[in-house]
Amino acid sequence: MKFNEYISVTSTQMIALSVCKAADMDVLNPLYQLYQESTMTFHLVDDQEKLVHLLESLDASLIQSDRIKIHHAASDVEAAEIAVGLVASNEAHMLMKGMVSTSVILKEVLNKKHNLIEKPVLSHVALFDLPNYDKAVLITDCAMNIAPTVEQKKAIIENAVEVGHKIGMKTPKVALLSAVEKVNPKIQSTVDADELKTHFSNSEDLVIDGPLQYDLAISKSAAEIKGLDSLVVGDADILIAPALDAGNVLYKSLVYSANSKVAAMIVGAKVPIVLTSRADSSEVKYLSIKLAMNNI
């Protein structure tokens, strides 16, 4: 399936988004686009006076809309507490990071009083529209887990596969990325990949292979040249990065050098978390919210 098919949303009725530190036009612009396209509700958490001023400059009618809820917060910490509290109390179904540091909002998400953590690991999942590839792919983990253990990688894979199922990947093909395609005791990611491949070998939820180099995961011609053949090579739906540094470099290379379209979120909590970089474009924020809407 293509990128736009994976993020298409059939209904937005009764969906509410909680936005931590929303008083910034780079945050409000994608929200306004969704406001115009949908029936969803927006809980905007930030300094009330600043929010009102920005909303009036965007569209004066927003102030009177029953789909726009303003929650005053005097600090980043207070904003995080309110925004996370809204999803914990089921008043909102998704959480979005605005102009606040990742550490502040995640600290509140992890606060046990909210009871939001559902899976063993929180992980970052990104949907990419790759150039010269016939379908969109999920890539994980590019932003959360620095050097995941094998057990953590199992959870990261399970999180990504669950996202894949929710957006329409029936039996996703999972590629375990590394620098080489053969197990090498000196390269830990290949050892991990071999163990993970064995662990998931009988799963009905996914098909898995690895270790695989990036080109082997997405290029049938590269696989043919190197004499490799499996259900995954050249046709992967999900790419598993060996560690955060490799995943982050891959993510940013695709965005800034290949101009790839991307949507990203954090999963593993009871609600999807739109946690984009403050430097990300309005389009990335908009697309990330749409991806999250398919994972409620």
C-alpha positions in Angstrom: 0.0 0.0 0.0 1.0 3.6 -0.6 1.7 6.1 2.2 -1.5 8.0 1.8 -3.6 4.8 2.0 -2.0 4.0 5.4 -2.8 7.3 7.0 -6.3 7.8 5.5 -8.9 8.2 8.3 -12.4 7.1 7.7 -14.0 8.9 10.7 -12.9 11.5 13.2 -16.1 11.6 15.2 -15.5 11.6 18.9 -11.7 11.8 18.5 -9.9 14.4 20.8 -6.3 15.4 20.8 -4.4 16.9 23.8 -1.6 19.2 22.8 1.1 20.1 25.3 2.5 23.7 24.8 0.3 24.5 21.7 0.9 28.3 21.6 3.1 28.4 18.5 2.0 28.8 14.9 4.1 25.9 13.8 2.0 23.7 16.1 -1.3 25.4 15.4 -1.1 25.4 11.6 -1.4 21.6 11.2 -4.1 21.6 13.9 -6.1 24.2 12.0 -5.8 22.1 8.8 -7.2 19.1 10.7 -9.9 21.3 12.3 -11.1 22.3 8.9 -11.0 18.7 7.5 -12.5 16.8 10.4 -14.9 16.8 13.4 -12.3 16.1 16.0 -11.8 18.2 19.2 -8.6 19.9 20.3 -7.4 20.4 23.8 -4.8 23.2 23.7 -2.6 23.5 26.8 -0.4 26.6 27.2 -0.6 30.2 28.4 -4.2 31.2 27.8 -3.6 34.8 26.7 -1.0 33.7 24.2 -3.2 31.0 22.8 -6.2 33.3 22.4 -4.0 35.8 20.6 -2.7 33.2 18.1 -6.0 31.6 17.5 -7.6 35.0 16.8 -4.9 35.7 14.3 -5.4 32.3 12.6 -9.2 32.4 12.6 -11.3 34.4 15.0 -14.1 31.9 14.9 -11.9 29.3 16.7 -12.3 31.1 20.0 -16.1 30.4 20.0 -15.8 26.8 18.7 -16.9 24.0 21.0 -14.2 21.9 19.4 -11.4 24.1 20.7 -10.7 23.7 24.5 -8.2 26.0 26.0 -6.4 24.9 29.2 -4.1 27.5 30.9 -0.7 26.4 32.0 2.0 28.8 33.4 5.0 26.5 32.9 6.2 23.5 30.8 5.8 21.2 33.7 2.3 22.3 34.4 1.4 22.0 30.7 2.7 18.4 30.6 0.7 17.5 33.8 -2.5 18.9 32.3 -2.0 17.5 28.8 -1.1 14.0 30.0 -3.9 14.2 32.6 -6.4 14.7 29.8 -5.5 11.5 28.1 -5.3 9.6 31.4 -8.8 10.7 32.2 -10.1 9.7 28.7 -11.0 13.2 27.8 -8.5 13.0 24.9 -7.5 10.0 22.8 -4.1 11.1 21.6 -1.3 13.2 23.0 0.9 15.6 21.1 4.1 17.3 22.0 4.2 21.0 21.1 6.9 23.5 22.0 8.1 21.6 25.0 11.2 19.4 25.5 10.7 15.6 25.0 12.1 14.9 28.5 9.4 17.0 30.2 6.5 15.4 28.5 7.8 11.8 28.7 8.5 12.2 32.4 4.9 13.0 32.9 3.7 10.1 30.6 5.9 7.7 32.7 4.4 9.0 36.0 2.7 6.0 37.5 -0.2 8.1 38.7 -1.5 8.3 35.2 -1.3 4.5 34.6 -0.6 5.1 30.9 2.2 2.5 30.2 0.7 -0.5 28.5 3.7 -2.3 26.9 7.1 -3.3 28.1 8.8 -0.7 26.0 7.8 2.7 24.6 9.2 3.0 21.1 9.3 5.4 18.2 7.7 4.2 14.9 7.9 6.2 11.7 6.0 5.6 8.4 8.1 6.6 5.4 7.2 7.1 1.8 10.5 6.0 0.3 11.7 7.2 -3.2 12.0 4.3 -5.7 10.1 1.8 -3.5 6.7 0.7 -4.4 5.1 0.9 -0.9 5.4 2.8 2.4 7.5 1.3 5.2 7.6 1.5 9.0 11.0 2.2 10.5 11.8 1.7 14.2 13.4 2.8 16.6 14.8 6.1 15.6 14.3 8.2 18.7 13.6 6.4 21.9 15.7 3.4 22.8 19.5 4.0 22.7 21.0 0.5 22.6 18.1 -1.9 23.1 18.8 -5.4 24.4 17.4 -8.4 22.6 14.4 -8.5 25.0 13.7 -4.8 24.3 14.0 -5.4 20.5 11.3 -8.1 20.8 9.0 -5.5 22.3 10.0 -2.9 19.7 9.2 -5.4 17.0 5.9 -6.2 18.6 5.0 -2.5 18.9 5.8 -1.9 15.2 3.9 -5.0 14.0 0.8 -3.9 16.0 1.0 -0.5 14.3 1.3 -2.2 11.0 -1.8 -4.3 11.6 -3.8 -1.2 12.6 -2.9 0.7 9.5 -3.6 -2.2 7.2 -0.5 -4.4 7.0 -2.0 -7.9 7.3 1.2 -9.9 7.8 4.1 -7.4 7.7 7.5 -8.5 6.4 10.1 -7.4 9.0 13.7 -6.8 8.1 16.3 -6.8 10.9 18.9 -4.3 9.7 22.7 -4.5 10.2 25.9 -3.8 8.3 26.2 -7.3 6.9 23.8 -10.1 6.0 25.6 -12.9 7.8 26.0 -13.5 11.6 29.3 -12.1 12.8 30.2 -12.5 16.5 32.0 -9.2 16.3 28.9 -7.3 15.2 26.3 -7.6 18.0 23.4 -6.5 15.9 23.9 -9.6 13.7 23.9 -11.9 16.7 20.7 -10.2 18.0 19.1 -10.5 14.6 19.7 -14.2 14.5 18.2 -14.7 17.9 15.2 -12.5 17.0 14.6 -14.4 13.8 14.5 -17.6 15.7 12.2 -16.1 18.3 9.6 -14.9 15.8 10.0 -17.8 13.3 6.7 -19.4 14.1 4.7 -16.2 14.5 1.5 -15.9 12.5 1.6 -12.1 12.9 4.7 -11.4 10.8 7.4 -12.7 8.6 10.9 -11.9 9.7 14.4 -12.1 8.3 17.9 -10.9 9.2 20.4 -9.7 9.6 19.9 -7.8 6.4 21.7 -4.8 4.9 19.4 -1.9 4.1 19.7 -2.4 0.3 18.7 -6.1 0.7 15.6 -5.2 2.7 14.1 -2.9 0.0 15.8 -3.8 -3.3 15.0 -7.0 -5.2 17.8 -6.3 -7.7 20.4 -6.0 -4.9 19.1 -9.2 -3.4 19.4 -11.0 -6.8 22.9 -9.7 -7.4 24.0 -11.0 -3.9 22.1 -14.3 -4.4 19.7 -13.9 -1.5 16.1 -14.9 -1.5 13.3 -14.9 1.1 9.9 -13.5 1.6 11.4 -10.4 3.2 14.3 -9.4 1.0 13.5 -6.7 -1.4 9.9 -6.5 -0.1 10.1 -5.4 3.6 7.2 -3.6 5.3 9.0 -2.9 8.6 12.7 -2.0 9.1 14.2 -2.6 12.5 17.2 -0.4 13.2 20.0 -2.1 15.2 20.3 0.9 17.6 19.2 4.5 18.0 22.2 6.0 16.3 21.8 4.0 13.1 18.0 4.5 13.2 18.3 8.3 13.7 20.9 8.7 11.0 18.6 6.7 8.6 15.6 8.7 9.6 17.2 12.1 9.0 19.0 11.0 5.9 15.7 10.0 4.3 14.0 13.3 5.4 16.7 15.8 4.6 18.6 14.1 1.7 15.9 12.0 0.0 13.0 14.4 0.8 10.9 11.5 2.0 7.5 12.1 3.4 7.2 10.9 7.0 4.8 10.5 9.9 6.0 9.4 13.3 4.8 8.7 16.8 5.6 7.0 20.1 3.7 3.8 20.9 3.6 1.4 23.9 1.4 3.7 26.0 -2.4 3.4 26.2 -2.7 6.3 23.7 -0.5 7.2 20.7 1.9 10.1 21.3 2.8 12.5 18.5 6.3 13.4 19.4 7.9 15.2 16.5 10.9 17.4 16.6 10.3 21.1 17.1 12.2 21.6 13.8 9.8 19.3 11.9 7.6 20.9 9.2 3.9 21.5 9.6 3.4 18.7 7.1 5.2 16.2 9.3 3.2 17.2 12.3 -0.1 17.0 10.3 0.8 13.6 8.8 1.9 12.3 12.2 -1.4 13.2 13.8 -3.2 11.3 11.0 -1.0 8.2 11.6 -1.8 8.4 15.3 -5.5 8.7 14.6 -5.3 5.2 13.0 -3.7 3.8 16.2 -6.2 4.8 18.8 
